[in-house]
Amino acid sequence: MANYPVDMSIKPEVQGFYDEATATISYIVKDPTSNAAAIIDSVMDIDYAAGRITFDHADMLIDEIRKQGLKLEWIIETHAHADHLSAAPYIQEKLGGKIGIGENIKIVQEVFGKIFNEGTEFQRDGSQFDALFTDGMTYKIGNMTAFAMHTPGHTPACMTHVIGDAAFVGDTLFMPDGGTARADFPGGDAGTLYDSIMKVLSLPDEMRLFMCHDYCPGGREPKWETTVAEEKANNIHIAGKTREEFIRVRTERDKTLKMPTLIIPSIQVNIRAGHIPEDKDGNQMLKVPVNKL
Ligand SMILES: [Fe+2]
């Protein structure tokens, strides 16, 4: 494992906000020694049938940041989500902060640029984002030094963000009873996902892990926080399984999964850092590519 600058003495305050419609957890991460904060994986609400966009979930985050008098420094996407739309530009407009994602977003932009037949005006260089994270890259949130860890497999651009003793794993792991994220999207790979999970699980045992999704297995209440030790001991796709066994379980399960309901609008928006595409007359407009996914 690369030499990542882990510092368990930094203990950020973490608040999770569960979005029931998409089973996504958005986070506000606060530096305990200043008023600096980051938002990780925000959600823009969509009524896809009606083509209607609203901002109730994002407004909740914005109100919370304002109520606590925080200074928003970062708006981070763990990856280009296929199941919800990011509200990053809306939040940035209200509160400032830099929008960041893994640098392999360029690969995701290339792949989906083709699928959606985007024109040359759609840049595939990640320039829609303010920052592109690379493996091991550090950044500051107030006095805290955080770092990004490249954890591909679910998508090529997936990053785990480690902020002191808290790691935001995106869609690598779910809670121990939920297993792991799918690896069958374009650019996904089950073996690569296993290797990334091993990277996450080589962090210290007491590292707090925060999930991007929770699908409430067995109908339990939503949960989003666990630890490296708990995942190692109990994750139903990982504990006691070899790499080969994991690949088999993951691949079998992926064959049974339908495309996420919101993949078509989500990808178009999220490869643009959360901006809704516009037609030649400047109308916000989404496409449906037929038989391409
Ligand atoms: Fe995802």
Residues whose N, C-alpha, C, O or C-beta is under 5 A from the ligand:
A	BS01	LIG	H81 A82 D171
